[in-house]
Amino acid sequence: MSGRGGGSELDRLLPDHHFRERHAVHVRASPDRIDRAIRQVTAREIFLFRTLTWLRRAGRAGPEGILSAPPGRPILDVAGRTTFRVLADVPSREIVLGTFVIAPPGRRGPPSTAEQFRGVREPGFALAAMSFSIEDRAEDGSLLATETRVFATDPRTRRRFGLYWTAIRPGSGFIRRMWLRAIRRRAEAA
């Protein structure tokens, strides 16, 4: 395992992980305003989001989802209704979404509950959890962070996902940084 978590909702849902990416930004706004911005930001507000996800889809159209989000709809809502499930939601503190990035043939969709997500350990799965967390820094504003963790249930799936991760990580990291900036703009403008 590459890591174990501490005391956040993400730590409780996916403490063991093989792949991880984290980005953070300071926001001059209250946790409540940041929370609203996290939930309201659209694909259109995230710099190059639609272009990069179009490239990732190789220009193909796809069903509505995080890689094919309507430009004016809140992206977190799109993700939570399609390819991800909201696994933890502590308003003004943390929200965690999860999905299967790799699943055995015949297994469809993400787990429906946090308990189901935590319980998946049979071979052939790569579980991904994505979080947004807010740390109140009093008069100084707040620290907004996003973290992605992936846990593969067996070595073969870990190698398979590792190849994919190598290819998508630069674009994914860029999107996450731009997503944080879009949230910050919206929260600070409120």
Secondary structure, DSSP 8 states (H G I E B T S, - for coil): --B---SSHHHHH--SBSEEEEEEEEESS-HHHHHHHHHH-BGGGSTTHHHHHHHHTTT----SBTTB--TTSBHHHHHHHTT-EEEEEETTTEEEEEEEEE--TT--S--SSHHHHHH--STT-EEEEEEEEEEE-GGG-EEEEEEEEEEESSHHHHHHHHHHHHHHHHHHHHHHHHHHHHHHHHHHH-
